[in-house]
Structures are given as C-alpha cells and as structure tokens.
Amino acid sequence: MGGKDSTAKTRRLTFYLMREQIVDFDAALDPEKSNTSVDLSVLSGVDGRFHYVSPPSDPPSWVTYVQPLLTTPITNILTSSASGLLLLRSNGRIFALTFGFGRSLLDLSKIEYQFGLRVALNRIEPTQIRSLDTKTFEDMVVTTSKQVSQSAELPAFRVDVSTDILRAVTGTPRDVSLAKRVTGSDALVLNVQTEPRDLPKLCADLLTAYGEDHYKADFGWIDHLKLVRDSSVVTLLNAAVVNDLINRDTTNTHLAMPEALSWEDIDAFKIAGTRNVEYDDLDLDEYLQQLGDACADITIELLRTRSVSVRFSRSEKFDPRWKLLQCLVSEQRVADELYVLIEGRWFHISTSLVDQVDSFISGLPEASSPLLAAKPGEIEKDYNCRLAGGASDRFLKLDGKITRPGGATSGIELCDVLSSDGELIHVKRKSRSSTLSHLFAQGNVSAAAFVDDEVFREELRKVVCKVSTPQTQGRWLALIPPAGEVVDRTRYCVTYAVVTNARPNSNGRDWLPFFSKLNLMQQARQLRTIGFKVAVTRVAIE
C-alpha cells in the first residue's frame, strides 16, 4: 500500500462507500444536519471536501444529579462531541471517512450496503476470524456478538447459516500490508499508516476488494438475502407496508433498533409525529395508536424523514439516531416472492430458503386435540384455564407449575396444558409483547429436561398429584415416568398453539412470519432428533 512508513503512527479509519448513483458530494450529506465545509488543498492531489461540526461544550448530565450533594458548584467539567467527515473521489466513486460522530452527517440511505463486510470477507483469512456479529429477524430482532480469545475458523462461532444473518466480522487479512486487523459491516474499519494524500489509492484498492467474490467459498450463505435494486419492485413493496400502517395492521411489521445499543444506557425513545410522547420501547402498535387519525397521512416519504430519537442515561437530550423507515422490519410478498424490510432496505429472501422452510412447516401436523377458539383480549392464563376446565378428563393445566430440574438455577414449565394423548401443548398469544421465538425454545428446553432429568420428572409427578382429581390422577401419572424408567418419546408430541387473528392464506401457514417459521423449523428439527413429534396450530380469536 502506498505511503506506508514503519515509523508512522497507526490511525484507525472508518470508510463508507456511497452508492454508484451518488456522484456529487452534497448528495452524500444528510440535508437536515448543518455543518461547516472546507475545501481540500489543490496541492494535496485529493479530489474531495471536509465537513465538520463542533458543538459547544456542556456539563455531562450526571453533574446536575450529583450537584445537590456538594458544598460548591462544579463548573470545570465539560464534554464535547465533535463530528468530522471527509468525502473524497476515487475511481469514479465517492468514499466517506468519518471521525468522531461524523457518521451523523452522512445520508445513510445512500451508502453501499455491506461494503465493509464484503471487503473484509474477501480479504480475511478464513482461519483467522476474531469476532462475528449476527442478527436473527423473527417477530423481534435478536442481535448477537461472538468473540473468541484467539483467531479461529467459522465453526468456532457456532453460526447457524440458515437462521443467522451476518452483519459484521473482524479478523486478520491474508495480506497484512492492508492492515493487521479488519472489521467490516456497512462500514470498513482499518488501522493503517496511510498518509492522507494516499487515501485515494487505498480507496481504489478497497473498491477492487468489494467487487471480488472470494467470500462465497466460506461465506456464500450471506447471499440468502439480496438487496432489491429494481425500483418498480421497491415501489410495490413500499406501497404494501404503507397500506398496512394506514390500516394499523401490524401482522407483518414491527419496530426494532437497527443497531445494537445497550438497553442499560437507554432512558427513552421519541418518534416524530407524536409530539412529546416518550416511549419506553420501540412499539409500533403504541406509535400508531398515538398517531390516531394521522395514520391516514403516512407515506413512504414521511417514513424516510421522520426521526427516531434516543435519550441515553448519560445525557438529558434526545439524540436523533435513525429515520423511522430504518427501524421498521416488515415481510411482504410480491408475485409469490418474499421480501423483508431491514434497516430501510428491501431484501429478497432466496427462493430456495423460502421453499425449504415452507415445505418443512407445511409438513408439520395440526394439534390432534381439539382446541377452543380464544376470546378477544383473553390472556394466555385464562385461555389455558378455560381449555382444561371444559374437558378435565382430556386436558390437565400445568401453566405456571414451574419445576426446577436437578442442579438448575431456574425453573422449567413442562407445558401449559397436557393432553391425555401425550401432547405437551405450549400456548402463546402472538402480540407485540411476546415473541414466538421464546415459545419455540420453551418447547425444546422442557422436552429435553423431561427426557434427561429424573429429578424434574419426580417433581412433576408431585405437581400432577396436587392439580388432578383422584379419579384422573392415575391416568396423568402414567404420562410422567418415575425415576428409573425410560421415557418413551414416541408417545409425546410438542404442540405449539399460537393465538392470533392473522388469517391463513392458500399456503396454510403464512399466519406465521417467515423468520418465525425459520426458527420453528430449527427447533422442530432438534425435537425430532431427540425423538419427539412436533405439531403447530393456529388458535383463532372469536
């Protein structure tokens, strides 16, 4: 790499690549953020421009909290958050280098998605990975960061290539002249000794790396999701999600933070359009309720421009962090193809993955026991009571009967309702406050404990004796083998009962979001491996 000097200071640089259509520096900037611009020296030989913001220094928020305890006022503790952004042109493309909080000056809807990730995967030695960040999109977004104490291969991170979406990677490049360590997501982070005048040459090398496909040998699964670039398809998808929001239909759409922030650091959220309402969580149903009749005015342009702000515990001010569109997660179908809105961009889910998941889920049977319809507003506890109470000879309610396996630090519930046919029925109302991923995992954990832990079963037998009648007690105890007996797993079926008003279509199971079906497939495969049957059924709301 040009300009490298063994005595030069290593500097950490963050690179973004603007989309190919962005040919003007002004178009790369967030139009809502004011800043000061400085032209680059002609002598530098670099085609670019620098932008910065230097806010006034203010006392940190904790000063006002501590001050009442002190005898003298604190006046000399101040903080400032400067922002710098260097825009430069290389090989006909615009690159953005951010300093401090300089990312806030960029229009992030115009950056090249996964630029840093692809450069990193094309340059990193596959056996020298240091950390991986993944996201799983279900009815909530699960962000996971995994690090190892020393560089390792992909299997060490236990990534599930069918459910995990790779968002960031850190590792050692094959050619350490690029950098000793590379981190890539949408941005690329390098520790380099490159002189400022040599940045265009470095950017040209990064552009070459971005266009390569070496990553497919070890990381080809990241292409399960492909960015939709056809504007006509994007228009159709945008119209579909806007229509859902206007009609307050959140069946396929919810809100989630587009980046991992520590909940411990967050005090509250604000979403533009609802005046001074503060939200404890990003809740789409609550937001639409606060909008009221203004839901009818929602457009894709409003979603692109309305800010979502965060107030951190270390600050008294709300920081406009994202646009509302970036926080929406939505699944939509166009011409039998499945698309998902993630971080303001539409992605096409590979047909092979969709077919694999749909085929598996459609092959799961319905509950063999006849289940009641739920009542509007009925909570799970009341539904379980009504189900078991109406047919006490067929169902036994175990909801809330927590049993602690031997050596466990927390209790496990075998199921919500046990049927006389050996169905372990787990009931969950699909709503904004409860996630199906928890439901599916619960069935797996309890089944494993039922098979492997004799203490767990003995405790269960005590529970059964308490909650069953003398007439039915023997029948229920016959379903819970005592210690010393082997569990005949073929007698049991883990049945997931999802209470929802979402209507099934011709595919039968599309009342479940795709990523929930993907998670269910993984859990069901594990249950089948240990010998259990699995069923899933929709409980309609009257």
ZICORUR-V276338 format. One record per residue. RES is the residue in one small letter. NEAR is the number of other ideal C-beta (glycine too) atoms within 10 Angstrom. D_FIRST is the distance of its C-alpha to the first C-alpha in Angstrom with 2 decimals. Layout:
RES/NEAR/D_FIRST ; RES/NEAR/D_FIRST
This chain:
m/15/0.00 ; g/12/3.79 ; g/15/6.57 ; k/15/6.38 ; d/9/9.97 ; s/5/12.11 ; t/5/14.92 ; a/12/13.51 ; k/6/15.13 ; t/13/13.66 ; r/13/14.61 ; r/12/15.70 ; l/19/14.92 ; t/16/16.97 ; f/21/16.18 ; y/24/18.98 ; l/26/19.12 ; m/23/22.39 ; r/17/24.58 ; e/10/24.52 ; q/7/27.87 ; i/19/26.60 ; v/13/25.85 ; d/10/27.14 ; f/19/25.81 ; d/11/29.35 ; a/14/29.63 ; a/23/26.87 ; l/20/28.97 ; d/18/31.83 ; p/9/34.86 ; e/10/36.83 ; k/15/34.56 ; s/9/35.13 ; n/17/32.41 ; t/9/31.55 ; s/13/29.00 ; v/10/27.23 ; d/8/25.74 ; l/16/22.41 ; s/9/22.71 ; v/8/22.68 ; l/7/20.98 ; s/13/17.84 ; g/10/17.22 ; v/19/16.61 ; d/14/19.25 ; g/20/20.42 ; r/18/22.98 ; f/18/23.44 ; h/22/26.35 ; y/17/27.90 ; v/18/31.11 ; s/13/32.59 ; p/11/35.75 ; p/6/38.53 ; s/10/38.75 ; d/15/41.39 ; p/15/42.98 ; p/15/41.83 ; s/16/44.43 ; w/13/45.53 ; v/16/46.86 ; t/11/49.67 ; y/10/50.50 ; v/11/50.87 ; q/12/52.50 ; p/6/56.07 ; l/6/56.14 ; l/9/55.31 ; t/4/57.70 ; t/6/55.43 ; p/8/53.02 ; i/13/49.27 ; t/8/47.71 ; n/6/44.56 ; i/12/42.40 ; l/12/40.15 ; t/13/36.98 ; s/10/34.70 ; s/14/32.07 ; a/12/29.76 ; s/19/27.62 ; g/17/24.56 ; l/28/22.85 ; l/22/20.09 ; l/25/20.33 ; l/21/17.94 ; r/17/17.90 ; s/20/15.13 ; n/13/16.25 ; g/9/19.73 ; r/19/19.27 ; i/24/19.74 ; f/26/17.58 ; a/28/19.19 ; l/20/17.84 ; t/19/20.82 ; f/17/21.90 ; g/15/25.14 ; f/15/27.40 ; g/22/25.48 ; r/18/25.68 ; s/18/29.36 ; l/21/28.74 ; l/21/27.18 ; d/18/29.45 ; l/18/28.38 ; s/14/30.46 ; k/17/27.96 ; i/21/24.75 ; e/19/23.47 ; y/19/25.07 ; q/21/23.06 ; f/24/19.70 ; g/27/18.11 ; l/24/20.34 ; r/23/19.43 ; v/28/15.65 ; a/27/16.38 ; l/27/18.99 ; n/22/16.97 ; r/25/14.21 ; i/26/16.52 ; e/14/18.39 ; p/15/21.99 ; t/13/23.49 ; q/17/21.30 ; i/24/22.50 ; r/19/23.47 ; s/15/25.23 ; l/22/26.55 ; d/21/28.30 ; t/19/30.88 ; k/19/33.61 ; t/18/36.95 ; f/25/38.86 ; e/22/42.58 ; d/22/45.23 ; m/18/42.89 ; v/21/39.15 ; v/16/38.25 ; t/15/34.84 ; t/15/33.78 ; s/11/30.95 ; k/15/30.68 ; q/11/28.77 ; v/13/29.02 ; s/6/29.12 ; q/7/26.59 ; s/17/24.19 ; a/14/26.35 ; e/13/26.90 ; l/16/28.20 ; p/7/31.93 ; a/14/31.76 ; f/18/31.43 ; r/10/34.60 ; v/18/33.32 ; d/12/35.99 ; v/13/34.23 ; s/14/37.35 ; t/19/37.67 ; d/22/34.38 ; i/20/31.85 ; l/24/28.32 ; r/22/27.03 ; a/21/24.13 ; v/25/22.28 ; t/20/20.32 ; g/23/18.84 ; t/17/16.34 ; p/20/13.69 ; r/13/14.06 ; d/9/10.46 ; v/11/10.21 ; s/9/6.59 ; l/19/6.65 ; a/23/9.59 ; k/12/12.83 ; r/19/14.88 ; v/26/14.91 ; t/23/18.01 ; g/28/18.94 ; s/19/22.16 ; d/19/22.62 ; a/22/19.85 ; l/25/16.50 ; v/18/16.02 ; l/26/12.90 ; n/13/12.89 ; v/20/9.69 ; q/16/9.40 ; t/21/7.76 ; e/15/10.36 ; p/15/12.68 ; r/14/12.43 ; d/17/8.76 ; l/23/9.93 ; p/20/11.16 ; k/16/7.97 ; l/23/6.92 ; c/22/10.60 ; a/15/10.77 ; d/17/8.64 ; l/24/11.00 ; l/18/13.88 ; t/12/13.42 ; a/22/13.53 ; y/20/16.52 ; g/10/18.38 ; e/13/18.36 ; d/11/21.39 ; h/15/20.46 ; y/22/21.86 ; k/13/25.34 ; a/9/25.83 ; d/14/26.12 ; f/21/26.24 ; g/12/28.09 ; w/17/30.77 ; i/19/28.80 ; d/11/30.02 ; h/19/33.56 ; l/22/33.02 ; k/12/31.72 ; l/12/31.32 ; v/18/34.22 ; r/11/33.17 ; d/11/36.64 ; s/8/38.07 ; s/8/41.63 ; v/16/41.19 ; v/17/39.57 ; t/11/42.58 ; l/15/45.00 ; l/22/43.30 ; n/20/43.21 ; a/14/46.90 ; a/18/47.75 ; v/23/46.26 ; v/16/47.79 ; n/12/51.13 ; d/18/50.98 ; l/24/50.35 ; i/14/53.12 ; n/11/55.46 ; r/12/54.21 ; d/13/53.41 ; t/18/50.79 ; t/16/51.36 ; n/20/47.88 ; t/18/46.01 ; h/20/45.20 ; l/24/42.98 ; a/21/40.14 ; m/20/37.36 ; p/22/34.11 ; e/15/32.18 ; a/14/33.21 ; l/13/34.95 ; s/8/37.20 ; w/8/40.82 ; e/6/41.83 ; d/12/40.00 ; i/15/41.61 ; d/15/44.99 ; a/15/45.52 ; f/22/44.25 ; k/19/45.35 ; i/22/45.20 ; a/14/45.85 ; g/18/49.14 ; t/18/51.23 ; r/7/51.74 ; n/5/51.57 ; v/14/51.80 ; e/13/49.72 ; y/16/48.73 ; d/10/48.36 ; d/14/46.31 ; l/20/44.76 ; d/18/47.92 ; l/22/48.26 ; d/14/52.03 ; e/17/52.62 ; y/22/50.52 ; l/19/52.44 ; q/12/55.66 ; q/16/54.80 ; l/18/54.01 ; g/9/57.46 ; d/6/58.54 ; a/12/55.22 ; c/16/53.75 ; a/10/55.18 ; d/10/52.81 ; i/20/49.57 ; t/13/47.18 ; i/16/43.60 ; e/11/42.78 ; l/17/44.43 ; l/21/42.42 ; r/14/39.18 ; t/14/40.21 ; r/17/42.24 ; s/16/40.44 ; v/24/40.59 ; s/16/40.46 ; v/19/40.26 ; r/18/41.99 ; f/17/40.46 ; s/13/42.75 ; r/11/40.90 ; s/17/41.62 ; e/15/44.73 ; k/10/43.03 ; f/17/41.96 ; d/15/38.29 ; p/16/37.86 ; r/18/35.30 ; w/20/35.52 ; k/24/37.46 ; l/23/40.42 ; l/23/39.03 ; q/21/36.01 ; c/24/38.53 ; l/22/40.67 ; v/22/40.51 ; s/23/42.71 ; e/20/43.61 ; q/20/45.08 ; r/16/46.17 ; v/17/46.18 ; a/6/47.79 ; d/8/47.80 ; e/13/44.04 ; l/19/42.85 ; y/23/40.36 ; v/22/39.25 ; l/25/38.19 ; i/22/35.43 ; e/23/33.84 ; g/18/35.05 ; r/16/33.86 ; w/23/36.00 ; f/19/35.01 ; h/20/36.86 ; i/20/37.75 ; s/15/37.59 ; t/11/41.07 ; s/9/40.96 ; l/17/40.43 ; v/19/43.14 ; d/10/45.54 ; q/14/44.98 ; v/24/45.68 ; d/18/48.59 ; s/10/50.16 ; f/17/50.09 ; i/21/51.41 ; s/12/54.11 ; g/9/55.28 ; l/18/56.03 ; p/12/59.74 ; e/13/61.40 ; a/19/63.27 ; s/14/66.45 ; s/21/68.32 ; p/9/69.49 ; l/22/67.67 ; l/15/69.06 ; a/11/67.47 ; a/23/66.08 ; k/13/67.65 ; p/7/65.82 ; g/8/64.28 ; e/18/65.33 ; i/12/63.12 ; e/18/62.26 ; k/13/64.73 ; d/12/67.61 ; y/23/66.70 ; n/22/66.67 ; c/15/70.06 ; r/14/71.54 ; l/25/70.22 ; a/21/71.61 ; g/10/74.72 ; g/10/75.81 ; a/13/75.78 ; s/13/76.05 ; d/10/77.09 ; r/17/73.91 ; f/23/71.28 ; l/23/70.70 ; k/21/68.64 ; l/24/66.18 ; d/19/64.02 ; g/9/63.40 ; k/20/64.68 ; i/13/61.76 ; t/23/61.99 ; r/15/59.90 ; p/21/58.88 ; g/12/59.35 ; g/7/56.78 ; a/13/55.09 ; t/6/54.27 ; s/7/54.87 ; g/12/57.49 ; i/19/57.27 ; e/16/59.47 ; l/24/60.54 ; c/25/60.91 ; d/26/62.54 ; v/24/65.43 ; l/26/66.63 ; s/24/68.67 ; s/16/71.52 ; d/15/69.59 ; g/19/66.80 ; e/24/64.36 ; l/25/62.07 ; i/27/61.69 ; h/24/58.87 ; v/22/59.40 ; k/20/56.85 ; r/19/57.29 ; k/21/54.20 ; s/13/53.58 ; r/15/51.04 ; s/8/51.80 ; s/15/51.63 ; t/18/49.02 ; l/23/49.77 ; s/20/46.96 ; h/14/49.07 ; l/24/52.09 ; f/26/50.50 ; a/15/49.09 ; q/20/52.49 ; g/25/54.23 ; n/19/51.91 ; v/13/52.22 ; s/21/56.00 ; a/24/56.56 ; a/17/54.63 ; a/21/56.66 ; f/25/59.86 ; v/17/59.25 ; d/13/57.86 ; d/20/59.61 ; e/15/63.34 ; v/15/63.64 ; f/24/62.23 ; r/22/64.88 ; e/15/67.69 ; e/21/66.79 ; l/25/66.70 ; r/17/70.19 ; k/11/71.46 ; v/17/70.00 ; v/21/71.64 ; c/12/74.99 ; k/8/74.76 ; v/14/73.80 ; s/18/75.85 ; t/10/79.60 ; p/7/81.95 ; q/9/82.60 ; t/15/78.95 ; q/15/77.56 ; g/9/78.02 ; r/13/76.22 ; w/20/73.12 ; l/15/73.09 ; a/11/73.13 ; l/19/69.65 ; i/20/68.29 ; p/18/68.68 ; p/11/69.60 ; a/11/67.86 ; g/8/68.36 ; e/10/68.35 ; v/7/65.52 ; v/18/64.25 ; d/10/64.92 ; r/17/61.82 ; t/10/63.19 ; r/14/65.73 ; y/23/63.18 ; c/21/61.06 ; v/25/58.45 ; t/29/59.19 ; y/25/57.00 ; a/27/59.13 ; v/20/57.20 ; v/22/59.33 ; t/19/58.07 ; n/13/59.46 ; a/17/56.63 ; r/10/58.36 ; p/13/57.50 ; n/10/56.86 ; s/5/57.43 ; n/12/54.63 ; g/13/56.69 ; r/19/54.05 ; d/21/52.03 ; w/18/53.63 ; l/24/50.85 ; p/23/47.35 ; f/22/44.94 ; f/24/42.77 ; s/24/46.01 ; k/24/47.10 ; l/24/43.83 ; n/27/44.45 ; l/26/48.08 ; m/21/47.14 ; q/20/45.07 ; q/21/47.88 ; a/25/50.57 ; r/13/48.88 ; q/17/48.85 ; l/22/52.51 ; r/13/53.49 ; t/8/51.78 ; i/14/54.12 ; g/14/57.08 ; f/24/57.77 ; k/20/58.55 ; v/22/56.74 ; a/19/58.09 ; v/24/57.03 ; t/17/59.39 ; r/22/59.49 ; v/19/62.15 ; a/16/63.28 ; i/15/64.37 ; e/9/67.92
